[in-house]
């Protein structure tokens, strides 16, 4: 009984965390996309 309710609780939290993670990953990808050309140039210039 306890186990089952805790699993539901975890599932609820995982759903919320999952949404945040997706937003975070998208932001990260956008940042990488913006920064990577500059970083690559710097890397090749050195």
C-alpha positions in Angstrom: 0.0 0.0 0.0 2.7 2.5 1.0 4.8 1.4 -1.9 2.1 2.0 -4.4 1.3 5.5 -3.2 5.0 6.4 -3.1 5.3 5.3 -6.7 2.4 7.5 -7.8 4.0 10.3 -5.9 7.3 9.7 -7.7 5.5 9.6 -11.0 3.9 13.0 -10.4 7.2 14.5 -9.5 9.0 12.8 -12.4 6.4 14.3 -14.8 7.1 17.8 -13.5 10.8 17.3 -13.4 10.6 15.9 -16.9 9.0 19.1 -18.2 11.6 21.2 -16.5 14.4 19.0 -17.9 13.1 19.3 -21.4 12.9 23.1 -21.1 16.4 23.1 -19.7 17.8 20.9 -22.4 16.2 23.0 -25.1 17.8 26.1 -23.5 21.1 24.3 -23.3 20.9 23.3 -27.0 20.1 26.8 -28.1 23.0 28.2 -26.0 25.3 25.6 -27.4 24.2 26.4 -30.9 24.8 30.1 -30.3 28.1 29.7 -28.6 29.7 26.8 -30.5 30.7 28.7 -33.6 32.6 31.2 -31.6 34.2 28.6 -29.5 35.2 26.6 -32.5 36.7 29.7 -34.1 38.7 30.5 -30.9 39.8 26.9 -30.8 41.1 27.0 -34.3 42.7 30.4 -33.9 44.8 29.3 -30.9 
